[in-house]
Amino acid sequence: MVDITHKSYTLRKAIATAVVVTSNGRTVDAIKNGQVPKGNVYEFARAATLLAIKKTSDLIPDCHPLPIEYAAVDFEIEGLTIVISVTVHTIYKTGVEVEAMHGASVAALVLYDMLKPIDKNVEIGSIRLLHKSGGKSDQVHLAENRKIRAVVVVCSDSVYSGEKQDRSGLILKELLEEHDVEVVKLDVVPDEVDAIQDQLNAAQGLGVDMLIYTGGTGVSNRDVTPDAVLPFLTKQLPGVMEVARQYGQQFVKTAMLSRAVAGFAGNMLVLTLPGSTNGVKESMRALFPQILHVFPVKDNQGHG
């Protein structure tokens, strides 16, 4: 099965449709008047659909078991055609489009089975996904409408002295560029308050949109990045790093020890991320691309 351990829980929705085509008006009249010999076709199909939705992962090998938060089945007659619409919601790491399509297909089969004694020419038509939302498909690359420029700063005594090679800064630069963020400078500084603050002043002088530090967010005596940055934040965004900590906690329990902070220093967004490569990757997964939404909001473009 596909690895979804790195994905985040989000509200995911899907609507699928299926059509059953009858061959004459007498079949439609029998449905409307409740005269189908096998019983109420809609109630049988509705019950079977709900069971099918919940059993999807048992029958489709690569589908992940997931919680079904909501499911609904609707039927509409259009001429000689019965249109089945199945809606499924979940809050999970992967979508429910297969569950919705599975439910619609089973509903169509139930209708076919119940109608074939009175209509030998009944047919199942198209089964298709009408709508899906949530997850990666909803992620808008906001940089398409507004070019975002960033500076990356690695805070590390050992990297600055040459004892170690920088990895987290290069990974951070690569991940930012995947989100269409232009990294105009990548620099390395020691774990010193003055050096860290000098980088913030320099980034503001460049007029960039975003400054991201990696390293120095822990609890050792040399971890001073949050302490250096906090006095410059004119508008703190505490929820941002809470999300990152919560996400990281799923993989490494010591993520709770991070003292990372986030906020605006004037018009520049400042983020402080962990110094480990895994910490950078996890923080980026947790925050991007959603964090880019702050820029259109900051530009008074609303939340649309």
Residue frames relative to the residue before (quaternion, step in Angstrom):
aa qw qx qy qz dx dy dz
M 1.0000 0.0000 0.0000 0.0000 0.00 0.00 0.00
V 0.5889 -0.5863 0.4270 0.3565 3.55 -1.15 0.64
D 0.4470 -0.6951 0.4995 0.2600 3.59 -0.96 0.89
I 0.0051 -0.8097 0.5860 -0.0304 3.60 -0.59 1.15
T 0.3252 0.7838 -0.4866 0.2078 3.59 1.21 0.27
H 0.6858 0.4956 -0.2876 0.4487 3.60 1.10 -0.62
K 0.5777 0.6166 -0.3763 0.3800 3.59 1.22 -0.30
S 0.4255 -0.7010 0.5202 0.2387 3.55 -1.28 0.46
Y 0.5345 -0.5921 0.4939 0.3462 3.53 -1.25 0.49
T 0.1373 0.7623 -0.6254 0.0943 3.57 -0.87 0.98
L 0.5721 -0.5601 0.4588 0.3853 3.56 -1.27 0.32
R 0.0194 -0.8048 0.5917 -0.0416 3.56 -0.66 1.12
K 0.0748 -0.8038 0.5901 -0.0128 3.55 -0.94 0.99
A 0.0093 0.7815 -0.6238 -0.0086 3.54 -1.21 0.52
I 0.1032 -0.7538 0.6458 0.0631 3.53 -1.20 0.70
A 0.0256 -0.7910 0.6111 -0.0154 3.56 -0.81 1.03
T 0.1759 -0.7820 0.5893 0.1014 3.55 -1.16 0.59
A 0.0504 -0.7465 0.6612 0.0546 3.51 -1.32 0.45
V 0.2040 -0.7810 0.5774 0.1227 3.58 -1.11 0.59
V 0.1394 -0.7389 0.6542 0.0814 3.51 -1.18 0.77
V 0.1740 -0.8102 0.5572 0.0530 3.57 -0.66 1.15
T 0.2223 -0.7634 0.5948 0.1182 3.57 -0.71 1.12
S 0.4808 -0.7049 0.4504 0.2628 3.57 -1.21 0.35
N 0.8154 0.0914 -0.0624 0.5681 3.61 1.21 -0.20
G 0.6602 -0.5488 0.3623 0.3628 3.53 -1.26 0.44
R 0.5707 0.6026 -0.3923 0.3966 3.59 1.13 -0.50
T 0.6230 0.5315 -0.3423 0.4606 3.58 1.07 -0.68
V 0.6512 0.5099 -0.3091 0.4694 3.55 0.96 -0.88
D 0.6488 0.5159 -0.3197 0.4590 3.59 0.95 -0.84
A 0.6353 0.5311 -0.3301 0.4532 3.58 1.02 -0.79
I 0.6349 0.5158 -0.3256 0.4742 3.59 1.04 -0.76
K 0.6875 0.5025 -0.2817 0.4420 3.56 0.82 -1.02
N 0.7584 0.3924 -0.1938 0.4830 3.56 0.99 -0.88
G 0.4741 -0.6983 0.4260 0.3258 3.58 1.25 0.11
Q 0.4835 0.6921 -0.4081 0.3475 3.58 1.10 0.69
V 0.3695 0.7012 -0.5188 0.3203 3.60 1.16 0.44
P 0.5174 -0.6965 0.3921 0.3057 3.63 -0.59 1.09
K 0.6996 0.4828 -0.2877 0.4414 3.61 0.95 -0.77
G 0.6897 -0.4714 0.2880 0.4681 3.60 1.23 -0.16
N 0.7356 -0.3894 0.3113 0.4585 3.55 -1.34 -0.28
V 0.3434 -0.7891 0.4695 0.1974 3.57 -0.23 1.27
Y 0.6542 0.5319 -0.3262 0.4274 3.58 0.97 -0.79
E 0.6843 0.4854 -0.3010 0.4533 3.60 0.88 -0.89
F 0.6334 0.5095 -0.3324 0.4783 3.59 1.01 -0.76
A 0.6815 0.4915 -0.2903 0.4579 3.58 0.89 -0.95
R 0.6359 0.5340 -0.3334 0.4465 3.59 1.00 -0.79
A 0.6667 0.4927 -0.3072 0.4674 3.59 0.87 -0.90
A 0.6660 0.4997 -0.3049 0.4623 3.59 0.93 -0.87
T 0.6269 0.5482 -0.3346 0.4411 3.57 1.05 -0.76
L 0.6618 0.5023 -0.3124 0.4606 3.58 0.89 -0.89
L 0.6417 0.5055 -0.3210 0.4792 3.58 1.02 -0.76
A 0.6541 0.5241 -0.3135 0.4463 3.59 0.96 -0.87
I 0.6272 0.5416 -0.3389 0.4456 3.57 0.96 -0.85
K 0.7205 0.4559 -0.2525 0.4574 3.56 0.85 -1.01
K 0.7203 0.4315 -0.2395 0.4874 3.60 1.17 -0.53
T 0.3231 0.7891 -0.4851 0.1939 3.61 1.21 0.09
S 0.7007 0.4766 -0.2877 0.4462 3.59 0.80 -0.96
D 0.6001 0.5584 -0.3666 0.4401 3.61 1.20 -0.34
L 0.7679 0.3804 -0.1729 0.4856 3.56 1.15 -0.63
I 0.7125 0.3422 -0.2261 0.5693 3.59 1.16 -0.58
P 0.4287 -0.7809 0.3738 0.2581 3.61 -0.15 1.28
D 0.7705 0.3866 -0.2184 0.4573 3.61 0.83 -0.87
C 0.5126 0.6377 -0.4312 0.3802 3.61 1.24 0.06
H 0.3927 -0.7185 0.5270 0.2276 3.57 -0.95 0.92
P 0.4791 -0.6080 0.5302 0.3460 3.61 -1.07 0.61
L 0.0750 0.8076 -0.5796 0.0784 3.57 -0.87 0.90
P 0.5455 -0.6175 0.4448 0.3512 3.59 -1.17 0.45
I 0.2596 -0.7366 0.6034 0.1610 3.56 -0.95 0.89
E 0.2189 -0.8113 0.5338 0.0942 3.55 -0.44 1.25
Y 0.7967 -0.0250 0.0548 0.6013 3.59 1.14 -0.62
A 0.0709 0.7761 -0.6252 0.0425 3.56 -1.08 0.74
A 0.0161 0.7928 -0.6081 0.0381 3.56 -1.02 0.80
V 0.1457 -0.7727 0.6144 0.0647 3.54 -1.16 0.74
D 0.0252 -0.7985 0.6013 -0.0154 3.57 -0.87 0.98
F 0.1747 -0.7750 0.6020 0.0803 3.54 -1.16 0.71
E 0.0101 0.7875 -0.6155 0.0288 3.56 -1.02 0.80
I 0.2752 -0.7609 0.5679 0.1506 3.56 -0.90 0.96
E 0.0204 -0.7763 0.6292 -0.0321 3.53 -0.84 1.08
G 0.7990 -0.1222 0.0357 0.5877 3.57 -0.05 1.30
L 0.7815 -0.2388 0.2132 0.5355 3.58 -0.58 -1.16
T 0.6228 0.5608 -0.3164 0.4445 3.57 1.31 0.05
I 0.2185 -0.7360 0.6268 0.1332 3.54 -1.08 0.83
V 0.1656 -0.7892 0.5877 0.0660 3.57 -0.65 1.15
I 0.1685 -0.7832 0.5959 0.0556 3.55 -0.73 1.15
S 0.0562 -0.7920 0.6079 0.0090 3.57 -0.86 0.97
V 0.0737 -0.8065 0.5865 -0.0100 3.56 -0.74 1.12
T 0.1020 -0.7954 0.5973 0.0149 3.56 -0.80 1.09
V 0.0114 -0.7959 0.6048 -0.0267 3.58 -0.92 0.95
H 0.0861 -0.7771 0.6225 0.0348 3.57 -1.05 0.86
T 0.0838 0.7629 -0.6409 0.0139 3.54 -1.24 0.56
I 0.2387 -0.6865 0.6479 0.2281 3.54 -1.33 0.21
Y 0.3340 0.7394 -0.4929 0.3143 3.52 -0.08 1.31
K 0.6643 -0.5334 0.3717 0.3687 3.55 -1.36 -0.08
T 0.7767 0.2196 -0.1286 0.5761 3.60 1.23 -0.27
G 0.6068 -0.6402 0.3644 0.2987 3.54 -1.20 0.61
V 0.4279 -0.7144 0.5125 0.2094 3.55 -1.37 0.25
E 0.3021 0.7801 -0.5092 0.2023 3.60 1.12 0.46
V 0.6467 0.5012 -0.3364 0.4663 3.62 0.99 -0.72
E 0.6167 0.5413 -0.3433 0.4570 3.58 1.05 -0.75
A 0.6674 0.4959 -0.3055 0.4641 3.58 0.94 -0.86
M 0.6776 0.4822 -0.2916 0.4726 3.60 0.95 -0.87
H 0.6146 0.5314 -0.3439 0.4707 3.58 1.07 -0.70
G 0.6544 0.5124 -0.3106 0.4612 3.57 0.95 -0.87
A 0.6626 0.5047 -0.3044 0.4621 3.58 0.95 -0.87
S 0.6606 0.5095 -0.3180 0.4505 3.59 0.96 -0.82
V 0.6576 0.4909 -0.3148 0.4770 3.60 1.00 -0.78
A 0.6068 0.5418 -0.3521 0.4628 3.60 1.03 -0.71
A 0.6558 0.5074 -0.3074 0.4669 3.59 0.96 -0.87
L 0.6535 0.5108 -0.3157 0.4607 3.59 0.97 -0.79
V 0.6309 0.5217 -0.3336 0.4674 3.58 1.03 -0.76
L 0.6432 0.5048 -0.3243 0.4757 3.58 0.94 -0.85
Y 0.6388 0.5287 -0.3254 0.4545 3.57 0.93 -0.88
D 0.6797 0.5046 -0.2918 0.4453 3.57 0.84 -1.00
M 0.7184 0.4533 -0.2590 0.4597 3.59 0.94 -0.85
L 0.7161 0.4507 -0.2558 0.4675 3.58 1.13 -0.56
K 0.5520 0.6603 -0.4002 0.3147 3.62 1.10 -0.53
P 0.6079 0.5466 -0.3957 0.4185 3.69 1.00 -0.45
I 0.7651 0.3286 -0.1998 0.5165 3.62 1.10 -0.54
D 0.7695 0.1937 -0.1303 0.5945 3.59 1.28 -0.10
K 0.2356 -0.8224 0.5074 0.1035 3.56 -0.11 1.33
N 0.7233 0.4330 -0.2384 0.4821 3.60 1.20 -0.35
V 0.3338 0.7409 -0.5180 0.2670 3.60 1.19 0.34
E 0.1002 -0.8081 0.5804 0.0096 3.58 -1.01 0.86
I 0.3485 -0.6711 0.6056 0.2478 3.53 -1.29 0.48
G 0.2462 -0.7889 0.5510 0.1157 3.55 -0.78 1.07
S 0.8312 -0.2182 0.1539 0.4877 3.56 -1.12 -0.66
I 0.1308 -0.7264 0.6687 0.0897 3.52 -1.26 0.68
R 0.1625 0.8216 -0.5239 0.1551 3.58 -0.49 1.10
L 0.5063 -0.6079 0.5201 0.3218 3.49 -1.36 0.40
L 0.2521 -0.7946 0.5392 0.1193 3.55 -0.68 1.11
H 0.8055 -0.0608 0.0989 0.5811 3.58 0.98 -0.83
K 0.0554 0.7629 -0.6441 -0.0038 3.55 -1.20 0.60
S 0.0108 0.7883 -0.6150 0.0137 3.56 -1.13 0.61
G 0.6432 0.4984 -0.4049 0.4171 3.51 -1.28 0.48
G 0.7849 0.3209 -0.2319 0.4767 3.54 -1.17 0.57
K 0.8411 -0.2405 0.1538 0.4595 3.53 -1.30 -0.42
S 0.6249 0.5731 -0.3509 0.3973 3.59 1.03 -0.72
D 0.6932 0.4645 -0.2722 0.4792 3.59 1.21 -0.44
Q 0.5289 0.6581 -0.4100 0.3451 3.57 1.22 -0.18
V 0.1962 -0.7948 0.5693 0.0759 3.54 -0.51 1.24
H 0.3360 -0.7231 0.5635 0.2162 3.57 -0.88 0.94
L 0.2367 -0.8287 0.4936 0.1170 3.53 0.09 1.35
A 0.5788 0.6019 -0.3799 0.3980 3.57 1.15 -0.47
E 0.5168 0.6302 -0.4285 0.3901 3.59 1.23 -0.23
N 0.7435 0.3784 -0.2068 0.5111 3.56 1.09 -0.71
R 0.7871 0.1346 -0.0660 0.5983 3.58 1.22 -0.34
K 0.3358 -0.7559 0.5238 0.2038 3.58 -0.46 1.13
I 0.1457 -0.8050 0.5736 0.0416 3.56 -0.66 1.15
R 0.1376 -0.7927 0.5933 0.0273 3.54 -0.83 1.10
A 0.0703 -0.8245 0.5610 -0.0203 3.54 -0.93 0.94
V 0.2365 -0.7037 0.6470 0.1741 3.50 -1.41 0.39
V 0.1759 -0.7648 0.6132 0.0903 3.57 -1.03 0.88
V 0.0454 -0.7971 0.6022 -0.0072 3.56 -0.88 0.99
V 0.2295 -0.7594 0.5987 0.1105 3.54 -0.83 1.07
C 0.1508 -0.7841 0.5986 0.0635 3.57 -0.74 1.09
S 0.3625 0.7248 -0.5025 0.3012 3.57 -0.23 1.26
D 0.4195 -0.7000 0.5221 0.2479 3.57 -0.75 1.04
S 0.7052 0.4881 -0.2782 0.4325 3.58 0.83 -0.99
V 0.6576 0.4761 -0.3198 0.4885 3.61 1.02 -0.71
Y 0.6403 0.5370 -0.3218 0.4451 3.58 0.98 -0.83
S 0.7101 0.4495 -0.2569 0.4772 3.59 1.02 -0.83
G 0.5261 -0.6502 0.4006 0.3741 3.57 1.26 -0.25
E 0.4364 0.7015 -0.4610 0.3239 3.59 1.23 0.10
K 0.7848 0.1461 -0.0689 0.5983 3.56 1.13 -0.70
Q 0.4519 -0.6565 0.5327 0.2847 3.51 -1.29 0.47
D 0.4892 -0.6521 0.4909 0.3074 3.55 -1.07 0.72
R 0.0312 -0.7842 0.6196 0.0130 3.56 -0.94 0.92
S 0.6727 0.5235 -0.3132 0.4187 3.56 0.90 -0.93
G 0.6474 0.5221 -0.3279 0.4480 3.60 0.98 -0.75
L 0.6661 0.4959 -0.3003 0.4693 3.57 0.97 -0.83
I 0.6392 0.5076 -0.3234 0.4787 3.58 1.04 -0.77
L 0.6376 0.5291 -0.3206 0.4591 3.56 0.99 -0.86
K 0.6422 0.5171 -0.3188 0.4675 3.58 0.96 -0.86
E 0.6625 0.5114 -0.3026 0.4561 3.58 0.92 -0.90
L 0.6815 0.4869 -0.2902 0.4629 3.59 0.91 -0.90
L 0.6220 0.5292 -0.3391 0.4670 3.59 1.04 -0.71
E 0.6704 0.5010 -0.3026 0.4560 3.57 0.92 -0.87
E 0.5807 0.5645 -0.3732 0.4526 3.59 1.17 -0.48
H 0.7081 0.3973 -0.2383 0.5330 3.57 1.22 -0.50
D 0.5516 -0.6586 0.3610 0.3627 3.57 1.24 0.52
V 0.4370 0.6464 -0.4882 0.3911 3.57 1.12 0.67
E 0.3072 -0.7609 0.5464 0.1676 3.58 -0.74 1.06
V 0.2087 -0.7661 0.5977 0.1112 3.59 -0.71 1.09
V 0.2048 -0.8274 0.5162 0.0836 3.57 -0.32 1.27
K 0.8038 0.0311 -0.0131 0.5940 3.60 1.20 -0.39
L 0.0683 -0.7488 0.6580 0.0424 3.54 -1.15 0.79
D 0.0351 0.8221 -0.5627 0.0795 3.56 -0.55 1.14
V 0.2720 -0.7383 0.5967 0.1578 3.57 -1.31 0.42
V 0.0066 -0.7910 0.6115 -0.0198 3.56 -0.94 0.95
P 0.5337 -0.5945 0.4708 0.3743 3.59 -1.19 0.37
D 0.5925 -0.5627 0.4356 0.3776 3.54 -1.30 0.24
E 0.3687 0.6962 -0.5125 0.3418 3.53 0.52 1.28
V 0.5523 -0.6450 0.4157 0.3259 3.58 -0.85 0.99
D 0.6741 0.5064 -0.3117 0.4381 3.59 0.81 -0.97
A 0.6680 0.5027 -0.3089 0.4535 3.60 0.90 -0.87
I 0.6506 0.5105 -0.3091 0.4696 3.57 1.01 -0.81
Q 0.6820 0.4796 -0.2880 0.4712 3.58 0.94 -0.84
D 0.5934 0.5594 -0.3629 0.4508 3.58 1.09 -0.63
Q 0.6405 0.5226 -0.3222 0.4613 3.58 1.03 -0.75
L 0.6332 0.5229 -0.3338 0.4629 3.57 1.04 -0.73
N 0.6562 0.4979 -0.3092 0.4752 3.57 0.92 -0.84
A 0.6560 0.5121 -0.3130 0.4577 3.58 0.98 -0.84
A 0.6464 0.5188 -0.3203 0.4587 3.60 0.99 -0.81
Q 0.6363 0.5071 -0.3309 0.4779 3.58 1.03 -0.74
G 0.6274 0.5368 -0.3289 0.4582 3.56 1.10 -0.68
L 0.6593 0.4945 -0.3033 0.4784 3.58 1.13 -0.62
G 0.3858 -0.7517 0.4569 0.2781 3.57 1.25 -0.33
V 0.3295 0.7541 -0.5103 0.2497 3.59 1.10 0.61
D 0.5597 -0.6268 0.4407 0.3157 3.53 -1.29 0.40
M 0.8246 0.1300 0.0088 0.5505 3.53 1.06 -0.78
L 0.0816 -0.7535 0.6508 0.0446 3.53 -1.12 0.81
I 0.0304 -0.8087 0.5872 -0.0163 3.56 -0.70 1.10
Y 0.1940 -0.7570 0.6174 0.0898 3.52 -0.82 1.09
T 0.0717 -0.7560 0.6446 0.0884 3.55 -1.21 0.54
G 0.7435 0.3531 -0.2884 0.4892 3.53 -0.73 1.14
G 0.7988 0.3391 -0.2342 0.4382 3.54 -1.24 0.50
T 0.5240 0.6568 -0.4072 0.3583 3.61 1.15 0.47
G 0.5449 0.6509 -0.3850 0.3621 3.59 1.28 0.04
V 0.6640 -0.5409 0.3801 0.3493 3.55 -1.24 -0.49
S 0.4577 0.6671 -0.4792 0.3404 3.61 1.18 0.19
N 0.6660 -0.5167 0.3568 0.4027 3.57 -1.25 0.33
R 0.6892 0.4670 -0.2775 0.4795 3.61 1.17 -0.50
D 0.5681 0.5785 -0.3919 0.4348 3.60 1.26 -0.09
V 0.1434 0.8382 -0.5018 0.1584 3.57 0.08 1.32
T 0.3602 0.7695 -0.4820 0.2140 3.61 1.20 0.06
P 0.6779 0.4711 -0.3249 0.4614 3.67 0.75 -0.85
D 0.6472 0.5292 -0.3200 0.4456 3.58 1.00 -0.83
A 0.6688 0.4968 -0.2997 0.4648 3.57 1.06 -0.75
V 0.7107 0.4814 -0.2535 0.4461 3.56 1.02 -0.83
L 0.5992 0.6392 -0.3609 0.3196 3.59 0.88 -0.93
P 0.6733 0.5021 -0.3390 0.4239 3.67 0.79 -0.80
F 0.6789 0.4981 -0.2861 0.4574 3.59 1.19 -0.46
L 0.5822 0.6070 -0.3768 0.3882 3.59 1.21 -0.34
T 0.2292 -0.7922 0.5571 0.0979 3.56 -0.58 1.21
K 0.7751 0.0801 -0.0626 0.6236 3.59 1.25 -0.35
Q 0.2165 -0.8064 0.5398 0.1072 3.56 -0.33 1.24
L 0.1842 -0.7519 0.6244 0.1043 3.55 -1.23 0.65
P 0.1191 -0.8572 0.4955 0.0739 3.62 0.45 1.16
G 0.6216 0.5776 -0.3470 0.3994 3.59 1.05 -0.67
V 0.5720 0.6217 -0.3804 0.3763 3.57 1.13 -0.63
M 0.7595 0.3692 -0.2206 0.4881 3.57 0.67 -1.02
E 0.5383 0.5837 -0.4157 0.4435 3.59 1.21 -0.30
V 0.6285 0.5212 -0.3266 0.4760 3.57 1.05 -0.77
A 0.6590 0.5100 -0.3061 0.4604 3.58 0.92 -0.89
R 0.6577 0.4993 -0.3142 0.4684 3.58 0.95 -0.85
Q 0.6551 0.5202 -0.3140 0.4490 3.56 0.93 -0.90
Y 0.6527 0.5015 -0.3102 0.4757 3.57 0.99 -0.85
G 0.6765 0.5019 -0.2923 0.4528 3.59 0.87 -0.94
Q 0.5927 0.5954 -0.3494 0.4149 3.56 1.13 -0.70
Q 0.5963 0.5765 -0.3640 0.4237 3.60 1.12 -0.52
F 0.7460 0.3817 -0.2017 0.5070 3.57 1.16 -0.60
V 0.7976 0.0693 0.0022 0.5992 3.58 0.96 -0.91
K 0.4123 -0.7521 0.4560 0.2374 3.59 -0.48 1.17
T 0.6452 0.5369 -0.3287 0.4329 3.60 1.11 -0.58
A 0.3979 0.7078 -0.4853 0.3244 3.61 1.26 0.11
M 0.5721 0.6089 -0.3730 0.4035 3.57 1.18 -0.48
L 0.6290 0.5546 -0.3339 0.4304 3.59 1.21 -0.37
S 0.4794 0.6793 -0.4395 0.3399 3.60 1.24 -0.16
R 0.2154 -0.7710 0.5884 0.1137 3.58 -1.01 0.88
A 0.2425 0.8182 -0.4943 0.1657 3.58 1.25 0.37
V 0.1357 -0.7768 0.6129 0.0509 3.55 -1.15 0.76
A 0.0981 -0.7783 0.6172 0.0601 3.54 -1.31 0.33
G 0.3065 0.7447 -0.5610 0.1918 3.54 -1.19 0.53
F 0.5606 -0.5777 0.4693 0.3629 3.53 -1.35 -0.14
A 0.1468 -0.7088 0.6815 0.1080 3.50 -1.15 0.79
G 0.7674 -0.1066 0.0194 0.6320 3.54 0.14 1.29
N 0.7759 -0.2702 0.2263 0.5232 3.58 -0.64 -1.12
M 0.6042 0.5733 -0.3475 0.4308 3.60 1.25 0.03
L 0.3522 -0.7204 0.5613 0.2046 3.56 -0.87 1.01
V 0.0967 -0.7920 0.6024 0.0233 3.57 -0.87 1.00
L 0.0333 -0.7792 0.6259 -0.0096 3.55 -0.89 1.03
T 0.1486 -0.7608 0.6232 0.1030 3.57 -1.10 0.69
L 0.0838 -0.8238 0.5606 -0.0047 3.56 -0.48 1.23
P 0.6385 -0.5159 0.3878 0.4192 3.62 -1.21 0.33
G 0.5343 -0.6597 0.4384 0.2952 3.55 -1.26 0.36
S 0.5914 0.5720 -0.3821 0.4208 3.61 1.17 -0.35
T 0.5888 -0.5830 0.4164 0.3742 3.56 -1.14 0.57
N 0.6528 0.4989 -0.3236 0.4693 3.61 0.96 -0.77
G 0.6293 0.5386 -0.3293 0.4532 3.57 1.06 -0.76
V 0.6374 0.5145 -0.3184 0.4771 3.57 1.04 -0.78
K 0.6674 0.5041 -0.3061 0.4547 3.58 0.86 -0.94
E 0.6772 0.4911 -0.2975 0.4601 3.58 0.89 -0.91
S 0.6516 0.5096 -0.3191 0.4625 3.59 0.95 -0.81
M 0.6528 0.5079 -0.3156 0.4651 3.58 0.97 -0.80
R 0.6411 0.5132 -0.3274 0.4674 3.59 1.00 -0.77
A 0.6797 0.5070 -0.2879 0.4450 3.55 1.00 -0.85
L 0.7938 0.3759 -0.1572 0.4516 3.59 0.94 -0.91
F 0.7645 0.3594 -0.1910 0.4999 3.60 1.03 -0.68
P 0.5896 -0.1662 -0.7870 -0.0738 1.51 -2.12 1.35
Q 0.3805 0.7730 -0.4626 0.2089 3.62 1.25 -0.09
I 0.6188 0.5697 -0.3541 0.4088 3.59 1.00 -0.76
L 0.5868 0.5950 -0.3691 0.4068 3.60 1.15 -0.55
H 0.5110 0.6556 -0.4084 0.3772 3.57 1.27 -0.30
V 0.5576 0.6208 -0.4033 0.3754 3.61 1.15 -0.46
F 0.6423 0.5700 -0.3401 0.3833 3.60 1.05 -0.63
P 0.6771 0.4306 -0.3245 0.5007 3.67 0.83 -0.71
V 0.6087 0.5295 -0.3597 0.4687 3.60 1.10 -0.63
K 0.6531 0.5139 -0.3073 0.4637 3.56 0.96 -0.88
D 0.6990 0.4452 -0.2580 0.4966 3.57 1.15 -0.69
N 0.4957 -0.6951 0.3960 0.3381 3.58 1.34 0.34
Q 0.4000 0.7037 -0.4884 0.3261 3.57 1.05 0.83
G 0.5519 -0.6416 0.3825 0.3707 3.58 1.23 0.12
H 0.6035 -0.5837 0.4237 0.3399 3.54 -1.34 -0.10
G 0.4038 0.7464 -0.4677 0.2473 3.62 1.15 0.12
